[in-house]
Amino acid sequence: MSYSGMQWQSQVQNVTLDPSMTPNFDLGRPYDYLQLYIPVVNTGPLTLEVSKANVNTDFYKLSDTNAISSTVGNYHDVWELGGHQFFRIKQWAIQNTNKTWQFRGMSI
């Protein structure tokens, strides 16, 4: 099985705006998977929320399989995106400093 993906993107989570949610990310088109660089974050579960449109009220948790517990950070992971273009990451622990998230969409 081979994967194709977009170029890596990055976006900063400004904790003064929302200390427990990334901004909405736009992949440019729908993808099957999300390759994600998880920065060092305060310990607690991370949950992927997705949407077909970039509207805050339309985001929902895709499934429990994308809920992970972050303890260290600074690692890459691949999450199922289910054909969505927009996503954000909820952190159940409040972050004290801005975080830079790196990501790219991937398809089979």
C-alpha positions in Angstrom: 0.0 0.0 0.0 1.4 3.4 -0.9 0.4 6.8 0.4 0.5 10.2 -1.2 0.3 13.4 0.7 0.4 17.1 0.7 3.4 19.2 1.8 3.9 19.7 5.5 2.0 22.7 7.0 2.4 24.3 10.4 0.2 26.5 12.5 0.6 28.1 15.9 -1.9 27.6 18.7 -2.2 30.9 20.5 -3.0 29.9 24.1 -4.3 33.4 24.9 -7.1 32.8 22.4 -7.8 29.2 23.5 -5.5 27.3 25.8 -7.2 23.9 25.1 -8.0 23.9 21.4 -6.0 24.3 18.3 -7.2 26.7 15.6 -9.2 25.1 12.8 -6.8 23.6 10.2 -7.7 23.5 6.5 -6.0 20.8 4.4 -7.2 22.3 1.2 -9.2 19.2 0.2 -10.5 16.0 1.9 -8.0 13.3 2.9 -8.2 9.8 4.4 -5.4 10.2 7.0 -3.7 12.9 8.9 0.0 12.7 9.6 0.7 14.9 12.6 3.7 16.2 14.5 2.6 16.5 18.2 4.5 19.1 20.1 5.3 18.9 23.8 1.9 19.6 25.5 0.7 19.4 29.1 -0.3 15.8 29.9 -3.8 14.8 29.0 -5.9 13.2 26.2 -5.9 14.7 22.7 -9.0 14.3 20.6 -9.3 14.9 16.8 -12.4 16.8 15.8 -13.4 17.1 12.1 -15.8 19.0 9.9 -16.8 19.1 6.3 -17.0 23.0 6.5 -14.8 25.4 8.4 -17.6 26.4 10.8 -16.9 26.0 14.6 -20.4 24.6 15.3 -20.0 21.8 12.8 -16.9 20.1 14.3 -17.4 16.7 16.0 -15.2 13.9 17.4 -14.6 11.4 14.6 -14.2 8.4 16.9 -12.5 7.3 20.1 -9.7 5.7 18.1 -8.3 9.2 17.6 -8.3 10.0 21.3 -4.8 9.5 22.6 -3.1 10.4 25.8 -0.2 12.7 25.3 2.6 12.5 27.9 5.8 13.7 26.2 5.1 15.1 22.7 7.7 15.8 20.0 6.6 12.7 18.0 4.7 11.9 14.8 1.5 9.9 14.5 -1.0 9.0 11.8 -4.7 9.4 12.6 -7.7 8.4 10.5 -9.3 11.5 9.0 -12.2 9.8 7.3 -12.4 12.0 4.2 -12.5 15.4 6.0 -10.8 18.6 5.0 -11.0 20.6 8.2 -9.9 19.5 11.7 -8.8 20.7 15.1 -7.3 19.1 18.1 -8.9 19.3 21.6 -6.5 19.1 24.5 -8.0 18.2 27.8 -5.2 19.8 29.7 -4.8 23.6 29.5 -1.6 24.7 27.7 0.6 27.4 29.2 2.6 28.3 26.1 1.9 28.6 22.4 2.3 25.4 20.5 3.4 24.8 16.9 1.5 22.0 15.2 2.8 20.4 12.0 0.5 18.3 9.8 -0.3 17.0 6.3 -3.1 15.2 4.7 -2.5 11.7 3.3 -4.5 9.5 0.9 -4.1 5.9 -0.2 
